[in-house]
Amino acid sequence: MNIRTLAPLIALMCDITGALAVPNLPQVKEWPFLAENTQSNIVFRVLDISCSRPCPSQYTNVLSNTNLYSVQQRELLSTIPLKYRDVTTNCGPAETRLVRLVKVRYDRMEGVLAHFAYNKSAAQDDVVFLGREMIVKHQTTPSSGYYFMLVDGKVSSYQEFADGKLNGLFTDLHTWLRFTNGMAVGTFLVWGKHFQSAPPPNVVSDALMVDAEITKPYDFWKYQQGSLDLTWVDFPSSETVLYPKVEADKAKP
């Protein structure tokens, strides 16, 4: 499985097509980052890989947009950077304690996973440190909660889950959709960058690449070409326990 997100690929595609002002790209009938011949139940209102049109205001990907984010989601997403600003491998968010520290490897990437338990609730955090990136799986109750990614301290992805399956809002810098019981359904949006070539030149604005309706539950996780979801942090290819040392030693045969 490709464990990197598709956001950089989508951004690059928009940057190239927009910067070169390509007016006659071939018309596509399916979103190229989903498997071919699986999209019959996706109705595309907009499918524009050339990023030729600015994004309508009602679809602007900003937290203040009430069409996309609930009050609770806006409050949560705005407080996450502050809550996790000072988190390190041995110091978690306020009112938590370090339970386990593990060196992890994901394909060619190595990092450290710190597991923190909350002192006054059943909540827990798995925090994966990967250079500039911090990926957090927050469980309010076992198997339910949300994932998010911070890059240089800013939220770049947020995905809700329940009963171990993606469930609820699924969004990053370029994609917005919702899941129900592990399946995508309803509005599906993808953004890029629109470069205005007419005077004044080089004006950059958000572009709407995809505005679609997924009319029946769709196995987005299975058919994505790459990996938009953050669930891969649950499946490292190798682990080495760093803390607690005593438990690690007892586990040895």
C-alpha positions as CSV (number, residue, x, y, z in Angstrom):
1,M,0.0,0.0,0.0
2,N,1.2,3.5,-0.9
3,I,1.4,5.1,2.5
4,R,1.8,8.7,1.4
5,T,-1.2,10.9,0.8
6,L,-2.4,11.9,-2.6
7,A,-2.6,15.6,-1.7
8,P,0.9,16.4,-3.0
9,L,0.1,14.6,-6.3
10,I,-3.2,16.5,-6.8
11,A,-1.5,19.8,-5.9
12,L,1.3,19.1,-8.4
13,M,-1.1,18.2,-11.2
14,C,-3.0,21.5,-10.6
15,D,0.2,23.5,-10.4
16,I,1.5,22.1,-13.7
17,T,-1.8,22.5,-15.6
18,G,-2.5,25.9,-14.2
19,A,0.9,27.3,-14.5
20,L,1.1,26.2,-18.2
21,A,-2.4,27.5,-18.8
22,V,-3.3,24.4,-20.8
23,P,-6.8,25.1,-22.3
24,N,-7.4,21.8,-24.2
25,L,-6.6,18.9,-21.9
26,P,-8.5,15.8,-22.8
27,Q,-11.9,15.5,-21.3
28,V,-12.1,12.9,-18.6
29,K,-15.2,11.0,-17.4
30,E,-13.8,9.6,-14.2
31,W,-11.6,10.9,-11.4
32,P,-8.1,9.5,-12.2
33,F,-7.2,8.9,-8.6
34,L,-9.9,6.3,-8.2
35,A,-9.9,2.9,-9.9
36,E,-11.3,2.8,-13.4
37,N,-14.8,1.3,-14.0
38,T,-15.8,1.6,-10.4
39,Q,-17.4,5.1,-10.5
40,S,-20.8,4.3,-12.1
41,N,-22.5,5.5,-8.9
42,I,-20.6,8.8,-8.8
43,V,-22.4,11.7,-10.5
44,F,-19.9,14.4,-11.5
45,R,-21.3,18.0,-11.6
46,V,-17.8,19.3,-12.1
47,L,-14.8,17.2,-13.3
48,D,-12.0,19.6,-14.3
49,I,-8.5,18.3,-14.0
50,S,-7.1,21.5,-15.7
51,C,-8.2,23.7,-12.7
52,S,-9.7,26.1,-15.2
53,R,-12.4,27.6,-12.9
54,P,-12.2,29.4,-9.5
55,C,-14.0,27.7,-6.7
56,P,-17.5,28.9,-5.9
57,S,-17.7,30.6,-2.4
58,Q,-20.0,28.0,-1.0
59,Y,-17.4,25.3,-1.5
60,T,-14.3,27.2,-0.3
61,N,-12.2,24.9,1.9
62,V,-12.0,27.1,5.0
63,L,-13.1,26.4,8.5
64,S,-15.5,29.2,8.6
65,N,-17.5,27.6,5.7
66,T,-20.7,26.3,7.5
67,N,-21.5,24.3,4.3
68,L,-18.6,22.0,5.0
69,Y,-17.9,22.1,8.8
70,S,-20.1,21.9,11.8
71,V,-19.7,24.2,14.8
72,Q,-18.1,21.3,16.8
73,Q,-15.7,20.5,13.9
74,R,-14.6,24.1,13.5
75,E,-13.9,24.4,17.2
76,L,-12.0,21.1,17.3
77,L,-9.9,21.8,14.2
78,S,-9.0,25.3,15.4
79,T,-7.8,24.0,18.8
80,I,-5.8,20.9,17.7
81,P,-2.6,22.8,16.8
82,L,-2.5,24.5,20.2
83,K,-3.3,21.3,22.1
84,Y,-0.5,19.3,20.4
85,R,2.0,22.2,20.0
86,D,4.3,21.0,22.8
87,V,3.7,17.3,22.5
88,T,6.9,15.3,22.3
89,T,7.8,11.6,22.5
90,N,7.7,11.5,26.3
91,C,5.3,14.4,27.0
92,G,1.7,14.2,25.8
93,P,-1.3,16.7,25.9
94,A,-2.4,18.0,29.2
95,E,-3.8,15.4,31.7
96,T,-2.2,12.5,29.9
97,R,0.6,10.0,30.8
98,L,3.0,8.1,28.6
99,V,2.1,4.4,28.5
100,R,4.2,3.1,25.6
101,L,7.0,4.3,23.3
102,V,7.8,2.4,20.1
103,K,10.2,2.8,17.3
104,V,8.2,2.1,14.1
105,R,8.9,1.6,10.5
106,Y,6.5,2.1,7.6
107,D,8.0,0.8,4.3
108,R,11.0,3.3,3.9
109,M,10.0,5.6,6.7
110,E,11.1,5.4,10.3
111,G,9.5,7.2,13.2
112,V,8.5,7.0,16.9
113,L,5.0,6.2,18.2
114,A,4.0,7.4,21.6
115,H,0.9,6.1,23.3
116,F,-0.7,8.4,25.8
117,A,-3.6,7.7,28.1
118,Y,-5.8,10.4,29.5
119,N,-6.0,10.6,33.3
120,K,-9.6,11.6,33.7
121,S,-11.3,9.6,30.9
122,A,-11.0,6.5,28.7
123,A,-9.6,8.6,25.9
124,Q,-6.1,7.8,24.4
125,D,-3.7,9.1,21.8
126,D,-1.3,7.3,19.5
127,V,1.1,10.0,18.3
128,V,3.4,9.1,15.4
129,F,6.4,11.4,14.9
130,L,7.8,11.5,11.3
131,G,10.0,14.5,10.9
132,R,7.9,17.5,10.1
133,E,4.8,15.4,10.3
134,M,2.8,14.4,13.4
135,I,0.0,11.9,12.9
136,V,-2.4,11.4,15.8
137,K,-5.1,8.7,16.3
138,H,-7.3,10.1,19.1
139,Q,-9.8,7.6,20.5
140,T,-12.5,9.1,22.7
141,T,-13.7,5.5,23.3
142,P,-12.2,2.3,22.1
143,S,-12.2,2.2,18.2
144,S,-14.0,5.5,17.9
145,G,-12.6,9.0,17.4
146,Y,-10.5,10.7,14.7
147,Y,-7.2,10.8,13.0
148,F,-5.4,14.0,12.0
149,M,-2.0,15.0,10.6
150,L,-0.1,18.1,11.5
151,V,2.6,19.4,9.2
152,D,4.8,22.1,10.6
153,G,2.1,22.5,13.3
154,K,-0.8,23.0,10.9
155,V,-3.7,20.6,10.4
156,S,-3.4,19.1,6.9
157,S,-5.8,16.1,7.3
158,Y,-8.7,15.1,9.5
159,Q,-10.7,11.9,9.4
160,E,-13.4,10.6,11.8
161,F,-14.0,6.9,12.6
162,A,-16.4,4.8,14.7
163,D,-16.3,1.1,15.6
164,G,-13.0,0.8,13.8
165,K,-14.2,2.1,10.4
166,L,-14.1,5.5,8.8
167,N,-17.3,7.2,9.7
168,G,-18.0,10.9,9.4
169,L,-16.0,13.8,8.0
170,F,-12.9,12.9,5.8
171,T,-10.9,16.0,4.7
172,D,-7.5,17.3,3.9
173,L,-6.1,20.3,2.0
174,H,-7.5,19.0,-1.3
175,T,-10.3,16.6,-0.6
176,W,-13.7,16.6,1.3
177,L,-16.2,13.8,1.7
178,R,-18.1,11.8,4.3
179,F,-18.1,8.2,5.3
180,T,-20.8,6.0,6.8
181,N,-19.8,2.7,8.3
182,G,-16.6,2.6,6.2
183,M,-18.2,3.6,2.9
184,A,-18.1,7.0,1.2
185,V,-21.4,8.5,0.3
186,G,-22.8,11.9,-0.5
187,T,-20.9,15.0,-1.6
188,F,-17.3,14.5,-2.9
189,L,-15.1,17.6,-3.5
190,V,-11.6,18.0,-4.7
191,W,-9.7,21.4,-4.8
192,G,-6.6,22.5,-6.7
193,K,-5.1,25.8,-7.7
194,H,-6.3,28.1,-10.5
195,F,-3.7,30.3,-12.2
196,Q,-5.2,33.3,-14.0
197,S,-3.4,33.9,-17.2
198,A,-5.3,36.9,-18.3
199,P,-4.4,40.3,-16.9
200,P,-3.5,40.6,-14.1
201,P,-1.3,37.5,-14.7
202,N,-0.2,34.9,-12.1
203,V,-3.2,35.4,-9.8
204,V,-3.7,32.2,-7.9
205,S,-7.0,31.2,-6.4
206,D,-8.6,27.9,-5.3
207,A,-10.0,25.8,-8.1
208,L,-12.8,23.3,-7.9
209,M,-11.6,20.1,-9.7
210,V,-14.4,17.8,-8.5
211,D,-17.9,18.4,-7.4
212,A,-19.7,15.1,-7.3
213,E,-22.4,13.1,-5.6
214,I,-21.7,9.5,-4.5
215,T,-25.2,8.1,-4.8
216,K,-24.5,4.7,-3.3
217,P,-22.1,3.5,-0.6
218,Y,-18.6,3.4,-2.3
219,D,-15.6,1.5,-1.1
220,F,-13.3,4.6,-1.4
221,W,-10.6,3.0,0.8
222,K,-10.4,0.0,-1.6
223,Y,-10.5,1.9,-4.9
224,Q,-8.3,4.9,-4.1
225,Q,-5.1,5.0,-6.2
226,G,-2.6,5.6,-3.5
227,S,-3.6,6.4,0.1
228,L,-5.6,9.4,1.2
229,D,-6.6,7.9,4.5
230,L,-4.4,7.9,7.6
231,T,-5.3,4.4,8.8
232,W,-1.9,3.1,7.6
233,V,-0.4,4.4,10.8
234,D,-2.1,1.4,12.6
235,F,0.0,-1.0,10.5
236,P,3.8,-0.5,10.9
237,S,6.0,-3.0,9.1
238,S,8.2,-3.3,12.2
239,E,8.2,-2.2,15.9
240,T,10.8,-1.9,18.6
241,V,9.6,-1.2,22.1
242,L,11.6,1.7,23.7
243,Y,9.4,2.1,26.8
244,P,8.7,0.5,29.2
245,K,11.9,-1.5,29.1
246,V,10.9,-4.0,31.8
247,E,7.8,-5.1,29.9
248,A,9.8,-5.4,26.7
249,D,12.4,-7.6,28.5
250,K,9.7,-9.8,30.0
251,A,8.3,-10.4,26.5
252,K,11.5,-11.9,25.3
253,P,11.5,-15.8,25.2
